[in-house]
């Protein structure tokens, strides 16, 4: 792709047409590899620009470091339960957790 002059790192590539003198029709030249790009659309005439190739990623875009970099989402660690004011319950043999101060915790 570099030899043909197109950038192999682009996400969308438009096809390039060249005249086939033997049949006198426009033919697409320098197609991108099928392992990296998916062909979408159809051009009845070469100047319509409906046909294009879109880059294919086999993972979610959030996980592609070259494309997104660091995740744009804010992540928090969540805890369930409470540390103060929890009751020990009526079952005397239950394994009650306690925090540093000795109070019952349900985390």
Biopython code that builds the backbone (N, CA, C, O; Angstrom):
import numpy as np
from Bio.PDB.StructureBuilder import StructureBuilder

atoms = [
    (1, "UNK", "N", (0.816, -1.191, 0.000)),
    (1, "UNK", "CA", (0.000, 0.000, 0.000)),
    (1, "UNK", "C", (0.861, 1.256, 0.000)),
    (1, "UNK", "O", (0.502, 2.266, -0.606)),
    (2, "UNK", "N", (2.015, 1.183, 0.695)),
    (2, "UNK", "CA", (2.890, 2.349, 0.694)),
    (2, "UNK", "C", (3.456, 2.608, -0.694)),
    (2, "UNK", "O", (3.635, 3.757, -1.096)),
    (3, "UNK", "N", (3.738, 1.528, -1.426)),
    (3, "UNK", "CA", (4.282, 1.687, -2.781)),
    (3, "UNK", "C", (3.287, 2.349, -3.716)),
    (3, "UNK", "O", (3.678, 3.076, -4.629)),
    (4, "UNK", "N", (1.994, 2.101, -3.493)),
    (4, "UNK", "CA", (0.984, 2.697, -4.364)),
    (4, "UNK", "C", (0.698, 4.149, -3.996)),
    (4, "UNK", "O", (-0.026, 4.836, -4.717)),
    (5, "UNK", "N", (1.249, 4.621, -2.895)),
    (5, "UNK", "CA", (1.070, 6.015, -2.513)),
    (5, "UNK", "C", (-0.068, 6.266, -1.550)),
    (5, "UNK", "O", (-0.322, 7.420, -1.204)),
    (6, "UNK", "N", (-0.770, 5.225, -1.097)),
    (6, "UNK", "CA", (-1.863, 5.434, -0.145)),
    (6, "UNK", "C", (-1.360, 5.167, 1.269)),
    (6, "UNK", "O", (-0.438, 4.379, 1.480)),
    (7, "UNK", "N", (-1.972, 5.824, 2.208)),
    (7, "UNK", "CA", (-1.589, 5.700, 3.610)),
    (7, "UNK", "C", (-2.221, 4.439, 4.200)),
    (7, "UNK", "O", (-3.449, 4.356, 4.245)),
    (8, "UNK", "N", (-1.439, 3.452, 4.657)),
    (8, "UNK", "CA", (-2.030, 2.214, 5.177)),
    (8, "UNK", "C", (-2.651, 2.365, 6.565)),
    (8, "UNK", "O", (-3.254, 1.414, 7.061)),
    (9, "UNK", "N", (-2.524, 3.520, 7.203)),
    (9, "UNK", "CA", (-3.046, 3.714, 8.556)),
    (9, "UNK", "C", (-4.358, 4.491, 8.569)),
    (9, "UNK", "O", (-4.878, 4.797, 9.642)),
    (10, "UNK", "N", (-4.893, 4.812, 7.411)),
    (10, "UNK", "CA", (-6.157, 5.535, 7.350)),
    (10, "UNK", "C", (-7.302, 4.602, 7.688)),
    (10, "UNK", "O", (-7.216, 3.400, 7.439)),
    (11, "UNK", "N", (-8.365, 5.135, 8.249)),
    (11, "UNK", "CA", (-9.527, 4.328, 8.600)),
    (11, "UNK", "C", (-10.487, 4.163, 7.430)),
    (11, "UNK", "O", (-11.173, 3.145, 7.343)),
    (12, "UNK", "N", (-10.551, 5.135, 6.533)),
    (12, "UNK", "CA", (-11.420, 5.054, 5.356)),
    (12, "UNK", "C", (-10.581, 5.348, 4.125)),
    (12, "UNK", "O", (-9.872, 6.353, 4.072)),
    (13, "UNK", "N", (-10.666, 4.457, 3.126)),
    (13, "UNK", "CA", (-9.917, 4.616, 1.883)),
    (13, "UNK", "C", (-10.903, 4.599, 0.725)),
    (13, "UNK", "O", (-11.754, 3.714, 0.644)),
    (14, "UNK", "N", (-10.791, 5.570, -0.166)),
    (14, "UNK", "CA", (-11.606, 5.619, -1.384)),
    (14, "UNK", "C", (-10.893, 4.836, -2.480)),
    (14, "UNK", "O", (-9.664, 4.855, -2.540)),
    (15, "UNK", "N", (-11.630, 4.153, -3.342)),
    (15, "UNK", "CA", (-10.991, 3.390, -4.411)),
    (15, "UNK", "C", (-10.421, 4.292, -5.503)),
    (15, "UNK", "O", (-10.880, 5.417, -5.704)),
    (16, "UNK", "N", (-9.420, 3.779, -6.198)),
    (16, "UNK", "CA", (-8.794, 4.481, -7.318)),
    (16, "UNK", "C", (-9.102, 3.674, -8.575)),
    (16, "UNK", "O", (-8.917, 2.458, -8.601)),
    (17, "UNK", "N", (-9.574, 4.358, -9.617)),
    (17, "UNK", "CA", (-9.951, 3.690, -10.863)),
    (17, "UNK", "C", (-8.959, 4.051, -11.960)),
    (17, "UNK", "O", (-8.392, 5.144, -11.983)),
    (18, "UNK", "N", (-8.769, 3.103, -12.865)),
    (18, "UNK", "CA", (-7.886, 3.313, -14.008)),
    (18, "UNK", "C", (-8.561, 2.689, -15.227)),
    (18, "UNK", "O", (-9.238, 1.667, -15.106)),
    (19, "UNK", "N", (-8.382, 3.294, -16.395)),
    (19, "UNK", "CA", (-9.005, 2.821, -17.619)),
    (19, "UNK", "C", (-8.310, 1.562, -18.121)),
    (19, "UNK", "O", (-7.096, 1.546, -18.320)),
    (20, "UNK", "N", (-9.096, 0.507, -18.322)),
    (20, "UNK", "CA", (-8.612, -0.720, -18.945)),
    (20, "UNK", "C", (-8.810, -0.547, -20.450)),
    (20, "UNK", "O", (-9.938, -0.579, -20.942)),
    (21, "UNK", "N", (-7.727, -0.366, -21.162)),
    (21, "UNK", "CA", (-7.812, -0.032, -22.589)),
    (21, "UNK", "C", (-8.296, -1.210, -23.425)),
    (21, "UNK", "O", (-8.865, -1.005, -24.497)),
    (22, "UNK", "N", (-8.085, -2.430, -22.964)),
    (22, "UNK", "CA", (-8.511, -3.597, -23.718)),
    (22, "UNK", "C", (-10.035, -3.692, -23.791)),
    (22, "UNK", "O", (-10.595, -3.955, -24.855)),
    (23, "UNK", "N", (-10.710, -3.473, -22.643)),
    (23, "UNK", "CA", (-12.173, -3.557, -22.596)),
    (23, "UNK", "C", (-12.855, -2.194, -22.591)),
    (23, "UNK", "O", (-14.080, -2.114, -22.687)),
    (24, "UNK", "N", (-12.079, -1.131, -22.480)),
    (24, "UNK", "CA", (-12.570, 0.238, -22.442)),
    (24, "UNK", "C", (-13.547, 0.456, -21.272)),
    (24, "UNK", "O", (-14.627, 1.021, -21.446)),
    (25, "UNK", "N", (-13.141, -0.008, -20.074)),
    (25, "UNK", "CA", (-13.917, 0.187, -18.851)),
    (25, "UNK", "C", (-12.978, 0.665, -17.751)),
    (25, "UNK", "O", (-11.764, 0.474, -17.820)),
    (26, "UNK", "N", (-13.560, 1.283, -16.747)),
    (26, "UNK", "CA", (-12.791, 1.727, -15.579)),
    (26, "UNK", "C", (-12.672, 0.556, -14.603)),
    (26, "UNK", "O", (-13.681, -0.041, -14.229)),
    (27, "UNK", "N", (-11.459, 0.227, -14.193)),
    (27, "UNK", "CA", (-11.213, -0.850, -13.234)),
    (27, "UNK", "C", (-10.569, -0.276, -11.978)),
    (27, "UNK", "O", (-9.797, 0.682, -12.024)),
    (28, "UNK", "N", (-10.914, -0.892, -10.869)),
    (28, "UNK", "CA", (-10.337, -0.466, -9.589)),
    (28, "UNK", "C", (-8.933, -1.030, -9.460)),
    (28, "UNK", "O", (-8.708, -2.213, -9.714)),
    (29, "UNK", "N", (-7.989, -0.186, -9.067)),
    (29, "UNK", "CA", (-6.596, -0.606, -8.892)),
    (29, "UNK", "C", (-6.173, -0.367, -7.449)),
    (29, "UNK", "O", (-6.770, 0.444, -6.741)),
    (30, "UNK", "N", (-5.150, -1.071, -7.029)),
    (30, "UNK", "CA", (-4.541, -0.971, -5.689)),
    (30, "UNK", "C", (-5.576, -1.083, -4.567)),
    (30, "UNK", "O", (-5.720, -0.180, -3.743)),
    (31, "UNK", "N", (-6.293, -2.210, -4.553)),
    (31, "UNK", "CA", (-7.255, -2.457, -3.475)),
    (31, "UNK", "C", (-6.502, -2.714, -2.172)),
    (31, "UNK", "O", (-5.433, -3.324, -2.192)),
    (32, "UNK", "N", (-7.038, -2.263, -1.049)),
    (32, "UNK", "CA", (-6.404, -2.568, 0.243)),
    (32, "UNK", "C", (-6.593, -4.040, 0.594)),
    (32, "UNK", "O", (-7.511, -4.674, 0.073)),
    (33, "UNK", "N", (-5.755, -4.600, 1.461)),
    (33, "UNK", "CA", (-5.884, -6.024, 1.804)),
    (33, "UNK", "C", (-7.189, -6.325, 2.535)),
    (33, "UNK", "O", (-7.654, -5.531, 3.354)),
    (34, "UNK", "N", (-7.775, -7.489, 2.227)),
    (34, "UNK", "CA", (-9.049, -7.884, 2.844)),
    (34, "UNK", "C", (-8.904, -8.185, 4.327)),
    (34, "UNK", "O", (-9.895, -8.161, 5.057)),
    (35, "UNK", "N", (-7.694, -8.466, 4.788)),
    (35, "UNK", "CA", (-7.506, -8.766, 6.206)),
    (35, "UNK", "C", (-7.574, -7.512, 7.071)),
    (35, "UNK", "O", (-7.776, -7.613, 8.281)),
    (36, "UNK", "N", (-7.409, -6.324, 6.469)),
    (36, "UNK", "CA", (-7.433, -5.075, 7.241)),
    (36, "UNK", "C", (-8.642, -4.202, 6.959)),
    (36, "UNK", "O", (-9.039, -3.411, 7.814)),
    (37, "UNK", "N", (-9.238, -4.328, 5.774)),
    (37, "UNK", "CA", (-10.312, -3.415, 5.359)),
    (37, "UNK", "C", (-11.523, -4.191, 4.864)),
    (37, "UNK", "O", (-11.395, -5.284, 4.313)),
    (38, "UNK", "N", (-12.705, -3.607, 5.069)),
    (38, "UNK", "CA", (-13.963, -4.161, 4.583)),
    (38, "UNK", "C", (-14.469, -3.226, 3.489)),
    (38, "UNK", "O", (-14.574, -2.018, 3.698)),
    (39, "UNK", "N", (-14.783, -3.787, 2.323)),
    (39, "UNK", "CA", (-15.325, -2.992, 1.227)),
    (39, "UNK", "C", (-16.805, -2.741, 1.411)),
    (39, "UNK", "O", (-17.570, -3.683, 1.619)),
    (40, "UNK", "N", (-17.223, -1.487, 1.340)),
    (40, "UNK", "CA", (-18.621, -1.091, 1.533)),
    (40, "UNK", "C", (-19.080, -0.227, 0.373)),
    (40, "UNK", "O", (-18.297, 0.545, -0.179)),
    (41, "UNK", "N", (-20.343, -0.353, 0.003)),
    (41, "UNK", "CA", (-20.922, 0.481, -1.041)),
    (41, "UNK", "C", (-20.629, -0.049, -2.436)),
    (41, "UNK", "O", (-19.970, -1.074, -2.615)),
    (42, "UNK", "N", (-21.145, 0.691, -3.426)),
    (42, "UNK", "CA", (-20.984, 0.293, -4.817)),
    (42, "UNK", "C", (-21.021, 1.533, -5.694)),
    (42, "UNK", "O", (-21.887, 2.392, -5.528)),
    (43, "UNK", "N", (-20.090, 1.625, -6.618)),
    (43, "UNK", "CA", (-20.053, 2.721, -7.586)),
    (43, "UNK", "C", (-20.493, 2.198, -8.942)),
    (43, "UNK", "O", (-19.815, 1.354, -9.528)),
    (44, "UNK", "N", (-21.631, 2.693, -9.452)),
    (44, "UNK", "CA", (-22.006, 2.339, -10.818)),
    (44, "UNK", "C", (-21.116, 3.078, -11.797)),
    (44, "UNK", "O", (-20.692, 2.521, -12.810)),
    (45, "UNK", "N", (-20.839, 4.314, -11.495)),
    (45, "UNK", "CA", (-19.885, 5.106, -12.269)),
    (45, "UNK", "C", (-18.721, 5.440, -11.355)),
    (45, "UNK", "O", (-18.940, 5.691, -10.170)),
    (46, "UNK", "N", (-17.488, 5.454, -11.857)),
    (46, "UNK", "CA", (-16.325, 5.678, -10.986)),
    (46, "UNK", "C", (-16.313, 7.004, -10.234)),
    (46, "UNK", "O", (-15.581, 7.122, -9.251)),
    (47, "UNK", "N", (-17.077, 7.997, -10.640)),
    (47, "UNK", "CA", (-17.064, 9.282, -9.963)),
    (47, "UNK", "C", (-18.096, 9.438, -8.859)),
    (47, "UNK", "O", (-18.196, 10.522, -8.284)),
    (48, "UNK", "N", (-18.862, 8.415, -8.537)),
    (48, "UNK", "CA", (-19.946, 8.540, -7.563)),
    (48, "UNK", "C", (-19.457, 8.633, -6.117)),
    (48, "UNK", "O", (-20.116, 9.271, -5.296)),
    (49, "UNK", "N", (-18.339, 8.026, -5.789)),
    (49, "UNK", "CA", (-17.753, 8.038, -4.442)),
    (49, "UNK", "C", (-18.668, 7.412, -3.392)),
    (49, "UNK", "O", (-18.672, 7.852, -2.242)),
    (50, "UNK", "N", (-19.445, 6.390, -3.769)),
    (50, "UNK", "CA", (-20.236, 5.647, -2.789)),
    (50, "UNK", "C", (-19.434, 4.465, -2.250)),
    (50, "UNK", "O", (-19.628, 4.045, -1.109)),
    (51, "UNK", "N", (-18.548, 3.939, -3.060)),
    (51, "UNK", "CA", (-17.718, 2.800, -2.652)),
    (51, "UNK", "C", (-16.572, 3.309, -1.798)),
    (51, "UNK", "O", (-15.933, 4.310, -2.126)),
    (52, "UNK", "N", (-16.316, 2.608, -0.694)),
    (52, "UNK", "CA", (-15.163, 2.935, 0.141)),
    (52, "UNK", "C", (-14.773, 1.706, 0.936)),
    (52, "UNK", "O", (-15.527, 0.735, 1.010)),
    (53, "UNK", "N", (-13.605, 1.751, 1.521)),
    (53, "UNK", "CA", (-13.091, 0.666, 2.347)),
    (53, "UNK", "C", (-12.918, 1.195, 3.765)),
    (53, "UNK", "O", (-12.304, 2.240, 3.980)),
    (54, "UNK", "N", (-13.458, 0.471, 4.715)),
    (54, "UNK", "CA", (-13.369, 0.868, 6.114)),
    (54, "UNK", "C", (-12.458, -0.098, 6.852)),
    (54, "UNK", "O", (-12.551, -1.313, 6.673)),
    (55, "UNK", "N", (-11.586, 0.443, 7.673)),
    (55, "UNK", "CA", (-10.650, -0.384, 8.420)),
    (55, "UNK", "C", (-11.392, -1.263, 9.426)),
    (55, "UNK", "O", (-12.337, -0.815, 10.075)),
    (56, "UNK", "N", (-10.959, -2.503, 9.546)),
    (56, "UNK", "CA", (-11.599, -3.487, 10.407)),
    (56, "UNK", "C", (-10.766, -3.675, 11.660)),
    (56, "UNK", "O", (-9.556, -3.889, 11.581)),
    (57, "UNK", "N", (-11.412, -3.595, 12.825)),
    (57, "UNK", "CA", (-10.770, -3.864, 14.105)),
    (57, "UNK", "C", (-11.469, -5.061, 14.732)),
    (57, "UNK", "O", (-12.699, -5.096, 14.778)),
    (58, "UNK", "N", (-10.707, -6.047, 15.218)),
    (58, "UNK", "CA", (-11.308, -7.254, 15.763)),
    (58, "UNK", "C", (-11.591, -7.151, 17.262)),
    (58, "UNK", "O", (-11.911, -8.158, 17.894)),
    (59, "UNK", "N", (-11.481, -5.964, 17.835)),
    (59, "UNK", "CA", (-11.769, -5.749, 19.249)),
    (59, "UNK", "C", (-12.550, -4.443, 19.384)),
    (59, "UNK", "O", (-12.653, -3.673, 18.429)),
    (60, "UNK", "N", (-13.093, -4.201, 20.563)),
    (60, "UNK", "CA", (-13.797, -2.947, 20.786)),
    (60, "UNK", "C", (-12.826, -1.781, 20.600)),
    (60, "UNK", "O", (-11.641, -1.901, 20.910)),
    (61, "UNK", "N", (-13.325, -0.664, 20.097)),
    (61, "UNK", "CA", (-12.449, 0.471, 19.814)),
    (61, "UNK", "C", (-11.829, 1.046, 21.088)),
    (61, "UNK", "O", (-10.761, 1.655, 21.029)),
    (62, "UNK", "N", (-12.484, 0.863, 22.238)),
    (62, "UNK", "CA", (-11.900, 1.339, 23.487)),
    (62, "UNK", "C", (-10.627, 0.591, 23.826)),
    (62, "UNK", "O", (-9.752, 1.127, 24.507)),
    (63, "UNK", "N", (-10.513, -0.662, 23.351)),
    (63, "UNK", "CA", (-9.353, -1.488, 23.674)),
    (63, "UNK", "C", (-8.216, -1.351, 22.673)),
    (63, "UNK", "O", (-7.139, -1.900, 22.906)),
    (64, "UNK", "N", (-8.414, -0.641, 21.570)),
    (64, "UNK", "CA", (-7.369, -0.449, 20.561)),
    (64, "UNK", "C", (-6.540, 0.758, 20.984)),
    (64, "UNK", "O", (-6.973, 1.898, 20.817)),
    (65, "UNK", "N", (-5.351, 0.514, 21.530)),
    (65, "UNK", "CA", (-4.517, 1.591, 22.082)),
    (65, "UNK", "C", (-4.022, 2.556, 21.016)),
    (65, "UNK", "O", (-3.873, 3.746, 21.294)),
    (66, "UNK", "N", (-3.758, 2.070, 19.785)),
    (66, "UNK", "CA", (-3.276, 2.952, 18.727)),
    (66, "UNK", "C", (-4.336, 3.951, 18.299)),
    (66, "UNK", "O", (-4.011, 5.049, 17.847)),
    (67, "UNK", "N", (-5.588, 3.584, 18.437)),
    (67, "UNK", "CA", (-6.670, 4.441, 17.987)),
    (67, "UNK", "C", (-7.154, 5.384, 19.080)),
    (67, "UNK", "O", (-7.327, 6.578, 18.836)),
    (68, "UNK", "N", (-7.375, 4.861, 20.278)),
    (68, "UNK", "CA", (-7.981, 5.646, 21.346)),
    (68, "UNK", "C", (-6.988, 6.150, 22.397)),
    (68, "UNK", "O", (-7.256, 7.148, 23.066)),
    (69, "UNK", "N", (-5.866, 5.484, 22.546)),
    (69, "UNK", "CA", (-4.950, 5.866, 23.613)),
    (69, "UNK", "C", (-5.487, 5.390, 24.949)),
    (69, "UNK", "O", (-5.934, 4.249, 25.066)),
    (70, "UNK", "N", (-5.450, 6.232, 25.940)),
    (70, "UNK", "CA", (-5.989, 5.878, 27.257)),
    (70, "UNK", "C", (-7.515, 5.864, 27.200)),
    (70, "UNK", "O", (-8.104, 6.641, 26.449)),
    (71, "UNK", "N", (-8.164, 5.003, 27.971)),
    (71, "UNK", "CA", (-9.632, 4.961, 27.953)),
    (71, "UNK", "C", (-10.231, 6.294, 28.380)),
    (71, "UNK", "O", (-9.790, 6.876, 29.372)),
    (72, "UNK", "N", (-11.230, 6.791, 27.647)),
    (72, "UNK", "CA", (-11.831, 8.087, 27.982)),
    (72, "UNK", "C", (-12.868, 7.995, 29.086)),
    (72, "UNK", "O", (-13.483, 9.001, 29.440)),
    (73, "UNK", "N", (-13.073, 6.807, 29.634)),
    (73, "UNK", "CA", (-14.118, 6.619, 30.622)),
    (73, "UNK", "C", (-13.544, 6.729, 32.031)),
    (73, "UNK", "O", (-12.413, 6.314, 32.287)),
    (74, "UNK", "N", (-14.331, 7.289, 32.933)),
    (74, "UNK", "CA", (-13.927, 7.389, 34.324)),
    (74, "UNK", "C", (-14.369, 6.110, 35.025)),
    (74, "UNK", "O", (-15.540, 5.737, 34.960)),
    (75, "UNK", "N", (-13.444, 5.443, 35.690)),
    (75, "UNK", "CA", (-13.755, 4.179, 36.359)),
    (75, "UNK", "C", (-13.592, 4.362, 37.862)),
    (75, "UNK", "O", (-12.607, 4.934, 38.330)),
    (76, "UNK", "N", (-14.558, 3.873, 38.599)),
    (76, "UNK", "CA", (-14.522, 3.924, 40.053)),
    (76, "UNK", "C", (-14.646, 2.509, 40.597)),
    (76, "UNK", "O", (-15.316, 1.668, 39.998)),
    (77, "UNK", "N", (-14.013, 2.248, 41.714)),
    (77, "UNK", "CA", (-14.181, 0.987, 42.394)),
    (77, "UNK", "C", (-15.359, 1.140, 43.350)),
    (77, "UNK", "O", (-15.353, 2.027, 44.204)),
    (78, "UNK", "N", (-16.360, 0.291, 43.215)),
    (78, "UNK", "CA", (-17.569, 0.379, 44.016)),
    (78, "UNK", "C", (-17.575, -0.694, 45.088)),
    (78, "UNK", "O", (-17.110, -1.813, 44.871)),
    (79, "UNK", "N", (-18.105, -0.338, 46.242)),
    (79, "UNK", "CA", (-18.259, -1.285, 47.344)),
    (79, "UNK", "C", (-19.725, -1.352, 47.706)),
    (79, "UNK", "O", (-20.448, -0.360, 47.619)),
    (80, "UNK", "N", (-20.157, -2.541, 48.115)),
    (80, "UNK", "CA", (-21.529, -2.719, 48.568)),
    (80, "UNK", "C", (-21.528, -2.931, 50.076)),
    (80, "UNK", "O", (-20.565, -3.441, 50.647)),
    (81, "UNK", "N", (-22.607, -2.538, 50.696)),
    (81, "UNK", "CA", (-22.738, -2.745, 52.129)),
    (81, "UNK", "C", (-22.525, -1.470, 52.905)),
    (81, "UNK", "O", (-22.445, -0.384, 52.331)),
    (82, "UNK", "N", (-22.434, -1.608, 54.215)),
    (82, "UNK", "CA", (-22.207, -0.449, 55.078)),
    (82, "UNK", "C", (-21.233, -0.844, 56.172)),
    (82, "UNK", "O", (-21.122, -2.012, 56.543)),
    (83, "UNK", "N", (-20.533, 0.158, 56.678)),
    (83, "UNK", "CA", (-19.552, -0.111, 57.724)),
    (83, "UNK", "C", (-20.034, 0.327, 59.097)),
    (83, "UNK", "O", (-19.536, -0.176, 60.103)),
    (84, "UNK", "N", (-20.968, 1.228, 59.168)),
    (84, "UNK", "CA", (-21.467, 1.717, 60.465)),
    (84, "UNK", "C", (-22.961, 1.472, 60.557)),
    (84, "UNK", "O", (-23.684, 1.658, 59.579)),
    (85, "UNK", "N", (-23.424, 1.062, 61.714)),
    (85, "UNK", "CA", (-24.852, 0.899, 61.953)),
    (85, "UNK", "C", (-25.428, -0.412, 61.479)),
    (85, "UNK", "O", (-26.647, -0.576, 61.510)),
    (86, "UNK", "N", (-24.619, -1.351, 61.042)),
    (86, "UNK", "CA", (-25.138, -2.645, 60.606)),
    (86, "UNK", "C", (-25.409, -3.513, 61.822)),
    (86, "UNK", "O", (-24.656, -3.493, 62.796)),
    (87, "UNK", "N", (-26.483, -4.267, 61.756)),
    (87, "UNK", "CA", (-26.804, -5.139, 62.890)),
    (87, "UNK", "C", (-26.169, -6.507, 62.687)),
    (87, "UNK", "O", (-25.940, -6.938, 61.557)),
    (88, "UNK", "N", (-25.888, -7.181, 63.799)),
    (88, "UNK", "CA", (-25.281, -8.502, 63.725)),
    (88, "UNK", "C", (-26.293, -9.557, 63.317)),
    (88, "UNK", "O", (-25.899, -10.644, 62.894)),
    (89, "UNK", "N", (-27.564, -9.279, 63.428)),
    (89, "UNK", "CA", (-28.602, -10.226, 63.041)),
    (89, "UNK", "C", (-28.972, -11.143, 64.193)),
    (89, "UNK", "O", (-28.375, -11.073, 65.267)),
    (90, "UNK", "N", (-29.949, -11.995, 63.972)),
    (90, "UNK", "CA", (-30.442, -12.866, 65.032)),
    (90, "UNK", "C", (-29.718, -14.203, 65.078)),
    (90, "UNK", "O", (-29.804, -14.900, 66.089)),
    (91, "UNK", "N", (-29.010, -14.586, 64.025)),
    (91, "UNK", "CA", (-28.326, -15.880, 63.988)),
    (91, "UNK", "C", (-26.992, -15.766, 64.713)),
    (91, "UNK", "O", (-26.126, -15.002, 64.285)),
    (92, "UNK", "N", (-26.809, -16.507, 65.799)),
    (92, "UNK", "CA", (-25.608, -16.320, 66.613)),
    (92, "UNK", "C", (-24.340, -16.915, 65.993)),
    (92, "UNK", "O", (-23.232, -16.535, 66.372)),
    (93, "UNK", "N", (-24.491, -17.833, 65.055)),
    (93, "UNK", "CA", (-23.302, -18.484, 64.495)),
    (93, "UNK", "C", (-22.857, -17.887, 63.164)),
    (93, "UNK", "O", (-21.949, -18.413, 62.520)),
    (94, "UNK", "N", (-23.481, -16.808, 62.755)),
    (94, "UNK", "CA", (-23.134, -16.177, 61.481)),
    (94, "UNK", "C", (-21.757, -15.532, 61.538)),
    (94, "UNK", "O", (-21.357, -14.986, 62.566)),
    (95, "UNK", "N", (-21.053, -15.600, 60.446)),
    (95, "UNK", "CA", (-19.721, -14.997, 60.397)),
    (95, "UNK", "C", (-19.828, -13.502, 60.151)),
    (95, "UNK", "O", (-19.825, -13.058, 59.003)),
    (96, "UNK", "N", (-19.921, -12.729, 61.216)),
    (96, "UNK", "CA", (-20.023, -11.274, 61.074)),
    (96, "UNK", "C", (-18.646, -10.671, 60.885)),
    (96, "UNK", "O", (-17.699, -10.997, 61.600)),
    (97, "UNK", "N", (-18.555, -9.780, 59.899)),
    (97, "UNK", "CA", (-17.288, -9.070, 59.678)),
    (97, "UNK", "C", (-17.244, -7.851, 60.576)),
    (97, "UNK", "O", (-18.270, -7.262, 60.913)),
    (98, "UNK", "N", (-16.048, -7.494, 60.948)),
    (98, "UNK", "CA", (-15.859, -6.293, 61.748)),
    (98, "UNK", "C", (-14.778, -5.447, 61.081)),
    (98, "UNK", "O", (-13.829, -5.965, 60.494)),
    (99, "UNK", "N", (-14.953, -4.113, 61.190)),
    (99, "UNK", "CA", (-13.919, -3.234, 60.656)),
    (99, "UNK", "C", (-12.848, -2.971, 61.718)),
    (99, "UNK", "O", (-12.817, -3.655, 62.741)),
    (100, "UNK", "N", (-11.977, -1.998, 61.491)),
    (100, "UNK", "CA", (-10.849, -1.729, 62.394)),
    (100, "UNK", "C", (-11.286, -1.328, 63.798)),
    (100, "UNK", "O", (-10.605, -1.627, 64.780)),
    (101, "UNK", "N", (-12.430, -0.648, 63.885)),
    (101, "UNK", "CA", (-12.876, -0.177, 65.203)),
    (101, "UNK", "C", (-13.678, -1.236, 65.965)),
    (101, "UNK", "O", (-14.016, -1.016, 67.128)),
    (102, "UNK", "N", (-13.991, -2.377, 65.343)),
    (102, "UNK", "CA", (-14.761, -3.415, 65.996)),
    (102, "UNK", "C", (-16.246, -3.373, 65.712)),
    (102, "UNK", "O", (-16.997, -4.203, 66.224)),
    (103, "UNK", "N", (-16.692, -2.404, 64.893)),
    (103, "UNK", "CA", (-18.106, -2.313, 64.548)),
    (103, "UNK", "C", (-18.434, -3.318, 63.440)),
    (103, "UNK", "O", (-17.572, -3.685, 62.642)),
    (104, "UNK", "N", (-19.690, -3.752, 63.408)),
    (104, "UNK", "CA", (-20.130, -4.723, 62.407)),
    (104, "UNK", "C", (-20.131, -4.090, 61.014)),
    (104, "UNK", "O", (-20.567, -2.952, 60.840)),
    (105, "UNK", "N", (-19.639, -4.842, 60.026)),
    (105, "UNK", "CA", (-19.545, -4.351, 58.642)),
    (105, "UNK", "C", (-20.223, -5.355, 57.718)),
    (105, "UNK", "O", (-20.105, -6.563, 57.924)),
    (106, "UNK", "N", (-20.929, -4.869, 56.705)),
    (106, "UNK", "CA", (-21.551, -5.746, 55.698)),
    (106, "UNK", "C", (-20.920, -5.559, 54.320)),
    (106, "UNK", "O", (-21.540, -5.908, 53.315)),
    (107, "UNK", "N", (-19.726, -5.027, 54.248)),
    (107, "UNK", "CA", (-19.060, -4.814, 52.951)),
    (107, "UNK", "C", (-18.695, -6.120, 52.311)),
    (107, "UNK", "O", (-18.129, -6.134, 51.218)),
]
sb = StructureBuilder()
sb.init_structure("model")
sb.init_model(0)
sb.init_chain("A")
sb.init_seg("    ")
for serial, (resi, resn, name, xyz) in enumerate(atoms, 1):
    if name == "N":
        sb.init_residue(resn, " ", resi, " ")
    sb.init_atom(name, np.array(xyz, "f"), 0.0, 1.0, " ", f" {name:<3s}", serial, name[0])
structure = sb.get_structure()
